[in-house]
Amino acid sequence: MPRRTAGTRGPSCKNYGMNYRATGHFPPLILDDIRGAQKMLSGVARVTAMEGSRHLSELVGAPVHFKCENLQRTGSFKLRGAYVRIAGLSPVERAAGVVAASAGNHAQGVALASALLGVRSTVFMPVGAPLPKVAATRQYGAQVRLHGHVVDETLAAAQEYAQETGAVFIHPFDHPDIIAGQGTVGLEILEQCPEVRTIVVGIGGGGLAAGIAVAVKAVRPDVRIVGVQAAGAACYPPSLAVGHPVSIGSLNTMADGIKVGRPGDVPFELVRELVDEVRTVSEDELSSALLLCLERAKLVVEPAGASPVAALLSDPKSFRGPVVALLSGGNVDPLLMQRILTHGMVAAGRYLSLRLRLTDRPGALATLLGVLSVVDANVLDIGHVRTDPRLGLTEVEVELQLETKGPEHCAEVSAALRDAGYLVMD
């Protein structure tokens, strides 16, 4: 597919809204727009840290760095685009207020950006949105309205509110001002890691990947941009295959930050021309990546933010280094974090769940625990079943939840139990 290099001259971000209303089409996004956004964000958005990962560097065979947007104000990169978009509104538009729809990160970005710019904001969130995200959005100053059970319903309600009240709808990714703001991450990556050869970034609607691609390809066209989507919500592969955005019917992923059913029209064209590859990762790979970020890098990252790490873990030798993996956000609900970490440990072979049968007699359980002790398996939970009709009169079924050291240790534990004469069910 032919690719173009983004130019370095053109209209400022501030003019996009006027041009769109007049022509129905957005002008192309260029490097100067992103540099202008960077100046606008000075003193507003943090220049987030770049941290090395020794573990991933060893796997890849080249330096791997994390760009830590999970440490950005509001906990994600979303503040960048939201601030640039709202700052570019006319006085009349600002007076009308803004409205947005989001399950979390965009909501908080719009809320804080509006507060900093003195603009009234209303944010629609799904009824089931995590309470910490709802509370944070309110604390940043937005009026929160809970509506719908899926983001599409919430989005429709926000757009209806905009039509009824005249408030300006702030789309999470489908606007050049948003993309220009997100593209400032790309400029920071080039400044912090000038030797970078591959940038890996998660993709939902495409605003972040598009902005980074415009910024980086204009300065360093040799840098490879790899986008990553959750396999259960991958709208870009089929869209790229047919050459235009298409909707996918089913969305099933824990990575709500990239859980988008259709690419944005504006970012799609930029991703299609400038992003070199889009990969998908499984839920197991996302869980393992989040666990790695927490254990090895001491960084709290949400599943969407861990998607680049998941891609690196799944096929480390396919990336040319030095590599920068963008950790796009760290807003994860504590209850979800608990489930994800458990899932990640299972995927990494760190948990083993077994059912086995033994004779119901005094000392039988102690004997079983002795076998587990010899192979150094840590018992997390144990349960007994005595009343199942499948069991004989002298049998008891035991369910074990064990903490192990990896797949090889799991196999060692199972083998030791079978060698000791136990019937291991699964």
Buried (B, 14 or more C-beta within 10 A) or exposed (E): EEEEEBEEEBBBBBBBBEBBEEEEEBBBBBBBBBBBBBEBBEEBBBBBBBBBBEBBBEBBEBBBBBBBBBBBBBBBBBBBBBBBBBBBBEEEBBEBBBBBBBBBBBBBBBBBBBBBBEBBBBBBBBEEBBEBBBEBBBEBBBBBBBBBEBBBBBBBBBBBBBEEEEBBBBBBBBBBBBBBBBBBBBBBBBEBBEEBBBBBBBBBBBBBBBBBBBBBBBBBEEBBBBBBBBBBBBBBBEBBEEEEBBEBEEBEBBBBBBBBBBBBBBBBBBBBBBBBBBBBBBBBBBBBBBBBBBBEBEBBBBBBBBBBBBBBBBEBEEBBBBBBBBBBBBBBBEEBBEEBBBBBBBBBBBBBEBBBBBEBEEEEBEEBBEBBEEBEBEEEEBEEBEEEEEBEEEBBBBBBBBEBBEEEBBEBBBEBBEEBEBEBEE
